[in-house]
């Protein structure tokens, strides 16, 4: 067990050198791949931007960088002004984005060990002109291995959101992810249940394909907030594949819009709560 002690109240955590003007850093993680984590990260960032917030999206999923495709900016290259050491992030749908997907060739596999991935993420943090942001959303790699661990330690996070699907196996992995953040002293802002249910576009019948409500139960058992459920929906997939995730908020039907709105509102409420709590009590450091 790590030794812990209390000390006098201090600011949440110091920003790294490159992020002095970022108010909050939110990690979006998952215990396993294939649960729609990157899609959730993009939609969360977009939802914040739609509320007038200044938002950055750092794609730290180095082995599976899907953010450029989801945002419709695949193939773009970040500019590095003459004589500058800093990259200009790509602008997409009102969000500032950086991803290894902008730097490597589309079909190129990233075959790197942990330290190289760590180096790239440090560069994305400290050598990108992020400017002033209300929130930076970080799309973490799936799992609880070396890479998400290192990143969670090197990025000063306000908190983490865990994405899972309703199946038992996904929930076990989500529990592991929450425990990992707990061990790293990163507050869990809550769990999002993705692909929660399916609504037939023809008849409107709701079908719980993968079971339902598991994430809410898991959140309750772990003592972390349940941020909401997003349906399994063809429109979400189409709009995200086409690089038009903004249409999920407007053209994917009322249930999708309401689900997204609840998840964004729930996450923002947790961030605010974190600030209120952080302003008062002592902080706990794990050594």
C-alpha positions in Angstrom: 0.0 0.0 0.0 1.4 3.4 -0.9 2.2 5.7 1.9 -0.2 8.7 2.1 -0.4 11.8 4.2 -2.3 15.0 4.3 -0.8 18.4 3.8 -2.0 22.0 3.7 -4.5 22.8 0.9 -2.9 23.5 -2.4 -4.1 24.1 -5.9 -5.5 21.0 -7.6 -2.3 20.1 -9.4 0.3 22.2 -11.2 -0.2 22.5 -14.9 2.7 21.1 -17.0 4.9 23.6 -18.7 2.8 23.7 -21.8 -0.6 24.0 -20.2 -0.5 27.1 -18.0 -3.8 28.3 -19.5 -5.9 25.2 -19.3 -8.5 25.2 -16.6 -9.4 21.5 -16.6 -8.0 18.3 -18.1 -10.4 15.4 -18.4 -9.2 12.0 -19.4 -11.6 9.7 -21.2 -10.6 6.1 -20.6 -11.9 2.5 -20.9 -11.0 -0.8 -19.4 -11.0 -2.4 -22.8 -11.1 -1.4 -26.5 -14.1 -1.4 -28.7 -16.5 0.4 -26.4 -16.7 3.6 -28.4 -14.3 5.5 -26.1 -12.9 7.8 -28.9 -16.4 8.5 -30.2 -17.4 9.4 -26.6 -14.4 11.6 -26.2 -15.1 13.5 -29.4 -18.8 13.9 -28.6 -18.0 15.1 -25.1 -15.5 17.7 -26.4 -18.1 18.8 -29.0 -20.8 19.1 -26.5 -18.6 21.4 -24.4 -17.7 23.5 -27.4 -21.4 23.7 -28.3 -22.0 25.3 -24.9 -19.5 28.0 -25.7 -16.5 26.5 -23.9 -13.0 26.7 -25.3 -12.0 23.1 -25.8 -8.9 21.1 -26.8 -8.8 17.4 -27.7 -5.5 15.6 -27.2 -5.6 12.2 -28.8 -3.3 10.1 -26.6 -4.6 6.8 -28.1 -1.3 6.6 -30.0 -1.8 3.0 -31.3 -5.4 3.6 -32.5 -5.7 7.3 -33.4 -9.3 7.6 -34.7 -9.9 11.3 -33.7 -8.9 12.8 -37.1 -11.4 10.6 -38.9 -14.1 11.1 -36.4 -13.7 14.9 -36.7 -13.4 14.9 -40.5 -9.8 16.3 -40.6 -7.9 13.1 -41.5 -5.0 13.9 -43.8 -4.4 17.4 -42.4 -0.9 18.3 -41.1 -0.3 20.6 -38.1 1.7 23.7 -39.0 5.0 24.5 -37.3 5.7 28.2 -37.9 9.2 29.2 -39.1 11.7 29.1 -36.3 9.1 28.0 -33.8 9.3 24.9 -31.7 5.5 24.8 -31.3 2.9 23.0 -33.4 -0.4 24.7 -34.2 -3.3 22.3 -33.4 -5.8 21.5 -36.1 -9.1 23.2 -35.8 -12.2 21.1 -36.2 -15.8 21.9 -35.3 -14.6 24.6 -32.9 -12.2 22.3 -31.1 -8.4 22.4 -31.1 -7.1 18.9 -31.9 -3.8 17.1 -32.0 -3.2 13.5 -32.8 -0.4 11.2 -34.0 -2.9 10.5 -36.8 -2.0 13.9 -38.3 1.7 13.0 -38.3 2.0 9.4 -39.5 0.7 8.0 -42.8 -2.9 6.8 -42.8 -2.1 3.1 -43.1 1.1 3.2 -40.9 1.1 1.1 -37.8 2.6 2.6 -34.7 5.0 -0.1 -33.4 6.5 1.7 -30.4 7.4 0.8 -26.9 6.0 2.8 -23.9 8.8 5.4 -23.6 8.4 6.5 -27.2 4.6 6.9 -26.7 5.3 8.8 -23.5 7.6 11.1 -25.4 5.0 11.9 -28.1 2.4 12.7 -25.5 4.9 15.0 -23.6 5.4 16.8 -27.0 1.6 17.1 -27.5 1.3 18.6 -24.0 4.3 21.0 -24.1 5.0 21.8 -27.8 1.5 22.5 -29.1 0.0 26.1 -29.1 -3.1 25.2 -27.1 -3.7 28.7 -25.9 -6.3 29.4 -23.2 -8.8 26.5 -22.8 -11.6 25.9 -20.5 -11.2 22.1 -20.9 -8.8 19.7 -22.5 -10.3 16.3 -23.2 -7.6 13.5 -23.4 -8.5 10.4 -25.3 -6.5 7.7 -23.4 -5.6 4.3 -24.8 -7.8 1.5 -23.6 -6.8 -0.8 -20.8 -4.9 -0.3 -17.6 -1.4 -1.0 -18.9 1.8 0.9 -19.1 0.7 3.6 -21.5 -2.5 4.8 -19.8 -0.7 4.6 -16.5 2.2 6.7 -17.6 -0.1 9.3 -19.3 -2.3 9.5 -16.3 0.8 10.3 -14.2 2.2 12.8 -16.6 -1.0 14.8 -17.3 -2.4 16.9 -14.4 -6.0 15.7 -14.5 -9.1 17.2 -13.0 -10.7 13.8 -13.3 -11.4 10.8 -15.5 -14.5 9.6 -17.4 -14.7 5.8 -18.0 -16.7 4.5 -21.0 -18.1 1.0 -21.1 -20.8 -1.0 -22.7 -23.5 -2.9 -20.8 -22.0 -6.5 -21.1 -20.6 -8.1 -17.9 -17.1 -8.4 -19.4 -16.9 -4.8 -20.3 -18.2 -3.8 -16.8 -15.4 -5.8 -15.2 -12.9 -3.9 -17.3 -14.6 -0.6 -16.4 -14.2 -1.4 -12.7 -10.5 -2.0 -13.3 -10.2 1.3 -15.0 -11.9 3.1 -12.1 -9.6 1.3 -9.7 -6.6 2.3 -11.7 -7.5 6.0 -11.6 -8.2 5.6 -7.9 -4.7 4.2 -7.4 -3.3 7.2 -9.3 -5.2 9.7 -7.2 -7.2 10.8 -10.3 -10.8 11.5 -9.3 -13.4 9.5 -11.3 -15.9 11.9 -12.7 -18.2 9.0 -13.6 -19.1 6.2 -16.0 -20.8 6.6 -19.4 -22.7 3.5 -20.7 -22.3 3.5 -24.5 -24.3 1.3 -26.9 -26.7 1.1 -24.0 -29.9 0.2 -26.0 -31.1 0.1 -29.6 -34.2 1.9 -30.9 -35.6 0.6 -34.1 -35.8 3.6 -36.5 -38.9 2.1 -38.2 -41.1 1.2 -35.3 -39.4 3.0 -32.4 -39.2 -0.3 -30.3 -36.4 -0.2 -27.8 -34.2 -3.3 -27.5 -31.6 -4.0 -24.9 -29.2 -5.9 -27.1 -26.2 -6.0 -24.7 -28.3 -6.2 -21.5 -28.9 -2.8 -19.8 -28.3 -0.8 -16.7 -25.0 -2.6 -15.8 -22.9 0.5 -15.9 -25.3 2.3 -13.6 -25.1 -0.6 -11.1 -21.3 -0.7 -11.4 -21.1 3.0 -10.8 -23.2 2.7 -7.7 -21.1 -0.2 -6.4 -17.9 1.7 -7.0 -19.3 4.9 -5.5 -18.8 7.0 -8.7 -21.4 9.0 -10.6 -23.3 7.5 -13.5 -23.1 10.1 -16.3 -25.7 8.7 -18.6 -26.4 6.2 -21.4 -25.9 6.6 -25.1 -27.9 4.4 -27.5 -26.5 2.0 -30.1 -27.4 4.1 -33.1 -26.7 3.9 -36.8 -26.8 7.7 -37.2 -24.0 8.2 -34.6 -21.9 5.7 -36.5 -22.6 7.3 -39.9 -22.0 10.9 -38.8 -18.8 10.0 -37.0 -17.5 7.9 -40.0 -18.3 10.9 -42.2 -16.4 13.3 -39.9 -19.6 15.1 -39.0 -20.1 14.3 -35.3 -21.8 17.7 -34.8 -24.8 16.2 -36.5 -25.2 13.7 -33.7 -26.5 16.6 -31.6 -28.9 17.9 -34.2 -29.9 15.2 -36.8 -29.7 11.8 -35.0 -33.1 12.0 -33.3 -34.4 13.2 -29.9 -33.1 10.2 -27.9 -29.5 10.6 -29.1 -29.6 14.4 -28.5 -31.1 13.9 -25.0 -28.6 11.2 -24.2 -25.6 13.3 -25.3 -26.9 16.4 -23.5 -27.3 14.4 -20.3 -23.7 13.0 -20.5 -22.2 16.5 -21.2 -24.2 18.2 -18.5 -23.4 15.4 -16.0 -19.7 15.6 -16.7 -19.7 19.4 -16.4 -21.6 19.2 -13.1 -19.0 16.7 -11.8 -16.1 19.1 -12.9 -17.8 21.9 -11.0 -18.3 19.7 -7.9 -14.6 18.8 -8.1 -13.6 22.4 -8.0 -15.9 23.2 -5.1 -14.6 20.3 -3.1 -11.0 21.0 -4.1 -11.3 24.6 -2.9 -12.0 23.6 0.7 -10.5 20.3 2.0 -6.9 19.2 2.3 -5.4 17.3 -0.5 -4.1 13.7 -0.3 -0.8 12.9 -2.0 0.4 9.4 -2.7 4.1 9.0 -2.4 
